[in-house]
Amino acid sequence: MGKDPVEELLRLSTEAGAAADRLRERRVAVSRFALVWWQGGAAQVFRDAFERRVAGLAATEAELRFLAQACHELAGLVAAESVASDVGSGLAS
């Protein structure tokens, strides 16, 4: 028999939220290095690459949080549908 879809969605929601938390920690750690800029000709190239990296981490974190919320909401809808189906089956009997 297959896995319960509600439990699976809640698991995915939890995993996506945890991944977003880890990514946020990584972004914060990486951002600390923004205080120490290189000197010389490579400084602007380094700054630009660094800012793209931090922005990319923030965007990915936001997408993971959206995924976590969507899975959580979908789990609620699936659970409600299951209850409604069970009630409907009971009335039909």
C-alpha positions as CSV (number, residue, x, y, z in Angstrom):
1,M,0.0,0.0,0.0
2,G,1.2,3.5,-0.8
3,K,2.2,6.2,1.7
4,D,-0.4,8.4,3.2
5,P,-0.4,11.6,1.1
6,V,-1.1,13.9,4.0
7,E,1.8,12.5,6.0
8,E,4.0,12.7,2.9
9,L,3.1,16.3,2.2
10,L,3.7,17.2,5.9
11,R,7.1,15.5,5.7
12,L,7.9,17.4,2.5
13,S,6.8,20.7,4.2
14,T,9.0,20.0,7.2
15,E,12.0,19.1,5.0
16,A,11.6,22.2,2.8
17,G,11.4,24.4,5.9
18,A,14.5,22.8,7.4
19,A,16.4,23.2,4.2
20,A,15.3,26.9,4.1
21,D,16.6,27.3,7.7
22,R,19.9,25.7,6.7
23,L,20.2,28.0,3.7
24,R,19.5,31.0,5.8
25,E,22.2,30.0,8.2
26,R,24.6,29.6,5.2
27,R,23.6,33.0,3.8
28,V,24.2,34.7,7.1
29,A,27.6,33.0,7.4
30,V,28.5,34.0,3.9
31,S,27.3,37.6,4.4
32,R,29.8,38.0,7.3
33,F,32.5,38.0,4.7
34,A,31.0,41.1,3.0
35,L,32.8,43.2,5.6
36,V,36.2,42.2,4.3
37,W,36.5,43.4,0.7
38,W,39.4,42.6,-1.6
39,Q,41.8,45.4,-2.6
40,G,42.8,46.3,-6.1
41,G,41.4,45.6,-9.5
42,A,39.5,42.4,-8.6
43,A,37.6,44.1,-5.8
44,Q,34.5,45.1,-7.9
45,V,34.4,41.7,-9.6
46,F,34.5,40.0,-6.3
47,R,31.8,42.3,-4.8
48,D,29.5,41.7,-7.7
49,A,29.9,37.9,-7.6
50,F,29.5,38.0,-3.8
51,E,26.3,40.0,-4.0
52,R,24.9,37.7,-6.7
53,R,25.7,34.7,-4.5
54,V,24.0,36.2,-1.4
55,A,20.9,37.2,-3.5
56,G,20.7,33.7,-5.0
57,L,20.8,32.1,-1.6
58,A,18.0,34.5,-0.4
59,A,15.9,33.7,-3.5
60,T,16.3,29.9,-3.0
61,E,15.5,30.3,0.7
62,A,12.2,32.1,-0.3
63,E,11.3,29.4,-2.8
64,L,11.9,26.7,-0.2
65,R,9.7,28.5,2.3
66,F,7.0,28.9,-0.4
67,L,7.3,25.1,-1.1
68,A,7.0,24.3,2.6
69,Q,3.9,26.4,2.9
70,A,2.3,25.0,-0.2
71,C,2.9,21.4,0.9
72,H,1.4,22.3,4.3
73,E,-1.7,23.8,2.8
74,L,-2.1,21.0,0.3
75,A,-1.9,18.5,3.1
76,G,-4.8,20.3,4.8
77,L,-6.8,20.2,1.7
78,V,-6.1,16.5,1.1
79,A,-7.0,15.7,4.7
80,A,-10.3,17.8,4.4
81,E,-11.2,16.0,1.2
82,S,-10.5,12.6,2.9
83,V,-12.8,13.5,5.8
84,A,-15.5,14.8,3.5
85,S,-15.3,11.6,1.4
86,D,-15.5,9.5,4.6
87,V,-18.6,11.4,5.8
88,G,-20.2,11.1,2.3
89,S,-19.6,7.3,2.3
90,G,-21.1,7.1,5.8
91,L,-24.3,8.9,4.7
92,A,-24.6,6.8,1.6
93,S,-24.7,3.6,3.7
